[in-house]
Amino acid sequence: SIVTLLTTTSPHKRNSKMAPKEESSSENDVQDSGGGALNLSSVKDALDDVVANANDPITYTTEELDVMREVKKILEEGGLQYVNPKFLAYTVVISKGRVKDAAKKYSQFIKIIGECGMDMVESDEDMWKDPSVAQFLQDFYVPCGQDFEGRQIMWIKGAKPIMEYQEKTSVRAGILYTIAIHGDNKSFREGITFVIDTSKQGSFKKVGNESRMQKINQSYPLRPQAIYLAGSSAAMRIVINGLIRIAAVFTKQKILQRIKFVSLEQAMEKIPKEGGPRYLGGGGGGIADVVEWTKKRYESVPVPSL
């Protein structure tokens, strides 16, 4: 799930026993449990054999397509009226081809975004029809390049709250940008580096939807290889620890263990300077327009034949 701990941070009374580490060693991808109706014992081996080169086009294996069809069938039999093919494909790959896990992630996401009045991941066309999506992308997502391993960097600047009237737009923009971030073969197969600038958290007035947005943000399927919470004050770290304790309900323990508190300066040291955000002196990945970049990257993810 998207451990977006903190575009909508609000104070929490409980401290957590699961404080993020200042430093921790790199770990392997999340090992999920579960199986499916298909005989998929070879899926993991097939995925492990994929050489994730960022310059190679994204393609789906026969096994992955079989899983997508099975998950789609499960979701439709469960009453879902529309299954977005790209979001389905992305969820299946993030779930390492496990039918039950992918179906659970997709259905859990639908259930949670229902709290802001959405009952499906809309079609690509409908999401882009939202006239506020472009501005939301510009306001909340910071263009970055690749990390030292060649994976894409997802950097969120939590400089202001998400208002209630923006909730549906935030979901649409979040889906589009999340898939766009994974729009190269290496990031799609291996995951990303995830950075959240929390330096401004606590400096703006509460809106009242913080808990709801927190649940939504945590429910996105995501497989980060590193998560850096940058610029948090001592008081804000206590708040974030409380939120991480809540997040443990939705998020795999291995992902939570990858969370590190760092300063903004340390966050920049974790990635190539040219890949860092411009507002901190980086090169922004050479991205001139985050909206056009998002559209291009999103389109690079192929629609599976289902």
Number of C-alpha atoms within 10 A of each C-alpha: 22 22 27 25 23 24 23 26 22 24 15 15 10 13 16 17 10 14 19 22 15 12 12 12 8 10 12 9 15 16 12 12 9 10 15 17 12 12 10 17 12 11 18 14 10 14 18 12 9 12 12 20 16 17 9 11 15 18 12 17 12 11 17 24 17 18 29 28 18 20 28 24 14 18 18 13 10 10 8 15 10 14 18 14 20 19 22 23 26 22 25 25 22 23 23 22 28 28 26 20 21 29 24 17 23 24 16 18 22 19 15 20 23 14 15 17 10 15 16 18 21 16 16 17 8 10 18 17 12 13 10 15 22 17 13 18 21 13 14 20 19 22 27 26 25 21 20 13 13 18 26 27 29 25 21 21 20 22 19 16 24 21 15 16 9 14 20 20 22 22 21 24 24 21 19 23 22 20 24 23 23 26 25 24 22 23 25 23 24 22 21 25 23 23 26 26 23 28 18 16 22 20 10 11 10 15 12 14 16 20 13 16 27 22 24 27 24 24 24 24 26 24 24 24 20 22 26 26 26 21 21 22 16 9 10 20 18 19 21 26 20 21 24 24 18 17 22 15 10 17 19 15 14 15 23 20 18 19 25 20 23 22 19 19 11 13 20 20 11 15 19 18 20 18 22 28 23 17 9 12 11 18 18 22 19 15 18 10 10 19 20 12 16 23 14 13 18 22 16 17 22 15 15 15 10 11
